[in-house]
Amino acid sequence: VVELDRFPDPRIRLLEADFSGPSALIKWTQQTLELFKEFLHLPLPIPIQARIAGELELSSIFTKPRAALGVEITDLSVDVEGEGAYLDGISAKIITDSEGTTIENVILRKDGGSFRIEGFLPYALQDPWTFTPLEGKEMDLEINLPRTPISVLREFFPQMVQSAAGSFEVNARLSGFFPIPKFEGKTA
């Protein structure tokens, strides 16, 4: 799939897809979120802008489905109640199958700092392409945020964080069962 009216190169690839038996690989180049919203008819309740590139790999589509999603989002801005919030980028790799969902390096970047989440969620991709909670399996997520100015929170929660000053950091693990997980770690 190509976009014909893009300057300076009128034949920039938007999407590549390869279907082989019960598997598929879909890649898209860095495109605006507006293009995705228009193409997929996605109404979003808040004004949001970004550029998105990624890859979706599907295997065993008809028996034991497996999906691996890698995505890179840049120049993300959101207008929350008239207050703008901006992230330099988000990158993520998420794999899901009948054994559960593995989160490999979800990283949010802002002003040279980063926030990282990795781990396991007890939700399985089942045939026919539905997510099912896995009985008896616990979630296990590691969350790391290096020392960050508290003003970053003000951008996302303007009504809650108005006059706070200083910085904070988080090194924690969420484990256990939904809806009440165990929290271990430290915040400072």
C-alpha positions as CSV (number, residue, x, y, z in Angstrom):
1,V,0.0,0.0,0.0
2,V,1.5,3.3,-1.0
3,E,0.6,7.0,-0.5
4,L,0.6,8.8,-3.8
5,D,0.4,12.4,-2.8
6,R,3.3,12.6,-0.2
7,F,6.0,15.2,-0.8
8,P,8.9,14.8,-1.8
9,D,8.6,11.0,-2.7
10,P,5.1,10.3,-4.1
11,R,5.5,6.5,-3.6
12,I,6.2,6.2,0.1
13,R,5.2,2.7,1.4
14,L,2.5,2.9,4.1
15,L,2.0,-0.8,4.7
16,E,3.5,-4.2,3.8
17,A,1.8,-7.5,4.4
18,D,3.0,-11.0,3.8
19,F,0.5,-13.9,4.3
20,S,1.8,-17.4,4.3
21,G,-0.4,-20.3,5.3
22,P,-1.7,-19.8,8.9
23,S,0.8,-16.9,9.5
24,A,0.9,-13.2,8.6
25,L,3.4,-10.4,9.0
26,I,2.2,-6.8,8.7
27,K,4.6,-3.8,8.8
28,W,3.8,-0.2,8.6
29,T,6.1,2.8,8.3
30,Q,6.0,5.8,10.5
31,Q,2.6,7.4,9.8
32,T,0.4,9.9,11.5
33,L,-2.2,8.8,14.0
34,E,-4.7,10.8,11.9
35,L,-4.1,8.4,9.0
36,F,-4.8,5.3,11.2
37,K,-7.9,6.9,12.7
38,E,-9.3,7.7,9.2
39,F,-8.4,4.2,7.8
40,L,-9.7,2.2,10.8
41,H,-12.6,4.6,11.6
42,L,-11.4,5.1,15.2
43,P,-13.2,7.8,17.1
44,L,-11.0,9.0,20.0
45,P,-12.6,10.9,22.9
46,I,-9.6,13.3,23.4
47,P,-7.5,15.2,20.9
48,I,-4.3,13.1,20.4
49,Q,-1.6,13.3,17.8
50,A,1.4,11.0,17.1
51,R,3.5,9.2,14.5
52,I,3.4,5.4,14.6
53,A,5.5,2.7,13.1
54,G,5.3,-1.0,13.8
55,E,5.1,-4.6,13.0
56,L,2.4,-7.3,13.8
57,E,3.3,-10.9,13.4
58,L,0.5,-13.5,13.6
59,S,1.1,-17.2,13.7
60,S,-1.1,-20.4,14.0
61,I,-4.0,-18.2,13.1
62,F,-6.6,-21.0,12.9
63,T,-5.5,-23.3,15.8
64,K,-3.5,-21.8,18.8
65,P,-3.1,-18.1,17.8
66,R,0.0,-16.1,18.7
67,A,0.4,-12.4,18.1
68,A,3.6,-10.4,18.5
69,L,3.3,-6.6,18.3
70,G,6.2,-4.2,18.1
71,V,5.5,-0.5,17.9
72,E,7.3,2.8,18.0
73,I,5.3,6.0,18.7
74,T,6.9,9.4,18.4
75,D,5.9,13.0,18.9
76,L,2.9,12.0,21.0
77,S,0.8,14.9,22.2
78,V,-2.5,14.9,24.1
79,D,-4.8,17.7,25.0
80,V,-6.3,17.0,28.4
81,E,-8.8,19.6,29.6
82,G,-7.1,22.3,27.6
83,E,-3.6,21.4,29.1
84,G,-1.2,19.9,26.6
85,A,0.9,16.8,27.4
86,Y,3.8,15.7,25.3
87,L,6.0,12.5,25.2
88,D,9.1,12.1,23.0
89,G,8.1,8.5,22.3
90,I,6.8,5.1,23.4
91,S,8.2,1.8,22.2
92,A,6.7,-1.6,23.1
93,K,6.9,-5.3,22.3
94,I,4.0,-7.4,23.5
95,I,3.5,-11.1,22.8
96,T,0.4,-13.0,23.5
97,D,-0.7,-16.6,23.0
98,S,-2.5,-19.4,24.9
99,E,0.0,-19.2,27.8
100,G,-0.6,-15.5,28.5
101,T,0.7,-12.1,27.6
102,T,4.4,-11.1,27.9
103,I,5.3,-7.5,28.0
104,E,8.9,-6.9,26.8
105,N,10.1,-3.4,27.3
106,V,7.3,-0.9,27.2
107,I,9.3,2.3,27.4
108,L,7.9,5.8,27.6
109,R,10.4,8.6,26.9
110,K,10.2,12.3,27.9
111,D,12.9,15.0,28.3
112,G,15.7,12.5,28.3
113,G,14.1,10.3,31.0
114,S,12.2,7.0,30.6
115,F,9.6,4.9,32.3
116,R,9.8,1.1,31.7
117,I,7.3,-1.8,32.2
118,E,8.1,-5.4,31.7
119,G,6.5,-8.6,32.8
120,F,3.6,-11.1,32.4
121,L,-0.2,-10.6,32.4
122,P,-2.4,-13.7,33.0
123,Y,-4.6,-13.1,29.9
124,A,-4.4,-15.6,27.1
125,L,-5.2,-15.3,23.4
126,Q,-7.6,-18.1,22.6
127,D,-9.2,-19.4,19.5
128,P,-11.3,-17.7,18.1
129,W,-9.2,-14.6,18.9
130,T,-10.6,-13.7,22.3
131,F,-8.7,-12.8,25.5
132,T,-9.4,-15.0,28.4
133,P,-8.2,-14.7,32.0
134,L,-6.0,-17.6,33.1
135,E,-7.2,-19.2,36.3
136,G,-4.5,-19.6,38.9
137,K,-1.9,-17.6,37.1
138,E,-0.5,-14.4,38.7
139,M,0.6,-11.2,37.0
140,D,4.2,-10.2,37.4
141,L,5.1,-6.7,36.2
142,E,8.3,-4.7,36.9
143,I,8.0,-0.9,36.8
144,N,11.0,1.4,36.7
145,L,11.1,5.1,36.6
146,P,14.4,6.9,37.2
147,R,14.5,10.1,39.3
148,T,12.1,12.4,37.4
149,P,10.9,16.0,38.2
150,I,7.4,15.9,39.6
151,S,6.4,18.6,37.1
152,V,6.1,15.7,34.6
153,L,3.0,14.5,36.5
154,R,1.5,18.0,36.3
155,E,1.3,17.7,32.5
156,F,-0.8,14.5,32.7
157,F,-2.8,15.3,35.9
158,P,-3.1,19.1,36.0
159,Q,-6.0,19.1,38.5
160,M,-4.2,16.8,41.0
161,V,-0.6,18.1,40.8
162,Q,-0.7,21.9,40.9
163,S,1.9,23.2,43.4
164,A,4.2,20.2,44.1
165,A,7.9,20.5,43.6
166,G,10.9,18.1,43.7
167,S,11.4,14.8,42.0
168,F,10.5,11.1,42.5
169,E,11.5,7.6,41.3
170,V,9.8,4.2,41.2
171,N,11.3,0.8,41.3
172,A,8.5,-1.7,41.9
173,R,7.0,-5.0,41.1
174,L,3.2,-5.7,40.8
175,S,2.3,-9.4,41.3
176,G,-0.6,-11.5,42.4
177,F,-4.1,-11.7,41.1
178,F,-6.5,-9.1,39.7
179,P,-8.2,-7.0,41.0
180,I,-5.9,-6.6,44.0
181,P,-2.3,-7.1,43.2
182,K,0.7,-7.1,45.6
183,F,3.0,-4.1,45.4
184,E,6.6,-4.5,46.3
185,G,9.4,-2.0,45.8
186,K,10.1,1.6,46.6
187,T,9.1,5.1,45.6
188,A,11.2,8.0,46.6
